[in-house]
């Protein structure tokens, strides 16, 4: 079981991680997605998603997702598709332009990380990636156990 002291240290490191994420986003191409990068990546990875499912997946409020969707849509990086089962909702899909913009941003971010992590081994990077994924899954599991009515990507197409 995790101790309070180790959890406090983890919280401090999570603050550091936020600064790293900001630095990576700051250096992304100005022409590509910045605020909506994680949203765009989530839709590309999971397939067409309803806005509510995207909110659950990213654990963010609908108002924040709606603003990002509007910005991505304005650039032509995502499009809304009608939900044939429920006329009140729609699905979000990444466009070909969105895939290109995302690829360019990920290429830039990958290059930046490779430069910064030059003294890290691939094993160390894989270990950190695995631990971050495990941390995310622990939070998702805890949330699901305390709010069993919460939907997590239940409306995703192609998943």
C-alpha positions in Angstrom: 0.0 0.0 0.0 1.3 3.4 -0.9 2.4 5.7 2.0 1.2 9.3 2.4 4.9 10.4 2.1 5.4 8.7 -1.2 2.1 10.0 -2.5 3.1 13.6 -1.6 6.3 13.1 -3.5 4.3 11.8 -6.5 2.1 14.9 -6.4 5.2 17.1 -6.5 6.4 15.1 -9.5 3.0 15.4 -11.2 3.4 19.2 -11.0 6.7 18.8 -12.7 5.1 16.7 -15.4 2.6 19.5 -16.0 5.5 21.8 -16.7 7.0 19.3 -19.1 3.7 19.0 -21.0 3.5 22.8 -21.3 7.0 23.0 -22.6 6.3 20.3 -25.3 3.1 22.1 -26.3 4.8 25.5 -26.4 7.3 24.2 -29.0 4.7 22.6 -31.3 4.2 24.1 -34.7 2.1 27.2 -34.5 0.0 25.9 -37.5 -1.0 22.7 -35.7 -3.3 21.7 -32.8 -2.1 22.7 -29.3 -4.9 22.8 -26.8 -6.8 20.2 -28.7 -3.9 17.8 -29.3 -5.0 15.2 -26.7 -8.6 15.4 -27.9 -7.5 14.9 -31.5 -5.3 12.0 -30.5 -8.0 10.4 -28.5 -10.5 10.5 -31.3 -8.0 9.1 -33.8 -7.0 6.3 -31.4 -10.6 5.3 -30.3 -12.5 6.0 -33.5 -15.6 8.2 -33.8 -16.7 9.4 -30.3 -19.7 11.2 -28.9 -18.8 14.4 -27.0 -19.9 12.8 -23.7 -17.7 9.8 -24.2 -14.8 12.0 -25.1 -15.3 13.9 -21.8 -15.3 10.7 -19.9 -12.3 9.4 -21.7 -10.2 12.6 -21.1 -11.9 13.3 -17.7 -12.7 16.9 -18.6 -15.8 19.0 -18.5 -18.1 19.3 -21.5 -17.6 23.0 -21.8 -13.8 22.6 -22.2 -14.2 19.8 -24.8 -16.8 21.9 -26.7 -14.4 24.8 -27.0 -11.6 22.6 -28.2 -14.0 20.8 -30.7 -15.1 24.2 -32.0 -11.4 25.2 -32.6 -10.5 21.9 -34.2 -13.6 22.1 -36.4 -12.8 25.7 -37.4 -9.4 24.5 -38.7 -11.0 21.5 -40.5 -9.2 18.9 -38.3 -12.4 17.3 -37.1 -16.0 16.9 -38.3 -19.3 16.1 -36.7 -21.3 13.2 -38.0 -25.0 12.7 -37.1 -25.8 9.9 -34.7 -28.4 7.9 -36.7 -29.6 6.2 -33.5 -30.1 9.5 -31.6 -30.8 12.7 -33.5 -29.8 14.8 -30.5 -26.2 13.8 -30.5 -23.4 13.4 -33.0 -20.0 11.7 -33.4 -16.7 13.4 -33.8 -14.3 12.2 -36.5 -10.7 13.3 -37.3 -10.4 14.5 -40.9 -7.5 13.8 -43.3 -6.2 17.4 -42.6 -6.6 16.6 -38.9 -4.5 13.5 -39.3 -1.8 15.4 -41.1 -1.7 18.2 -38.5 -1.6 15.7 -35.7 1.2 13.7 -37.4 3.2 16.9 -37.8 2.7 17.9 -34.2 3.6 14.4 -32.9 6.7 14.3 -35.1 7.8 17.7 -33.7 7.1 16.6 -30.1 8.8 13.2 -30.7 11.9 15.0 -32.0 11.9 17.3 -29.0 11.5 14.5 -26.5 14.3 12.5 -28.3 16.6 15.4 -27.9 15.8 16.1 -24.3 15.9 12.4 -23.4 19.1 11.7 -25.2 20.7 10.3 -22.1 17.7 8.0 -21.4 17.6 4.4 -22.6 14.6 3.1 -24.5 14.0 0.8 -21.5 13.8 3.7 -19.2 11.4 5.5 -21.5 9.2 2.4 -21.8 9.2 2.0 -18.0 8.1 5.6 -17.5 5.4 5.2 -20.2 4.2 2.0 -18.6 4.0 3.6 -15.1 2.1 6.6 -16.5 -0.4 4.3 -18.2 -0.8 2.3 -15.0 -1.3 5.6 -13.0 -4.0 6.6 -15.5 -5.7 3.2 -15.3 -5.6 3.3 -11.4 -7.5 6.6 -11.5 -10.0 5.3 -14.1 -10.6 2.2 -12.0 -11.1 4.2 -8.8 -13.5 6.6 -10.6 -15.4 3.7 -12.0 -15.7 2.0 -8.6 -17.0 5.2 -6.9 -19.3 6.2 -9.8 -20.6 3.0 -11.4 -23.0 5.0 -13.5 -20.2 6.9 -15.3 -19.9 6.0 -18.9 -16.4 5.5 -20.3 -16.3 5.4 -24.1 -19.4 3.4 -24.2 -20.5 5.1 -27.4 -17.3 4.8 -29.3 -17.6 3.5 -32.8 -15.0 0.9 -33.9 -13.8 0.1 -30.4 
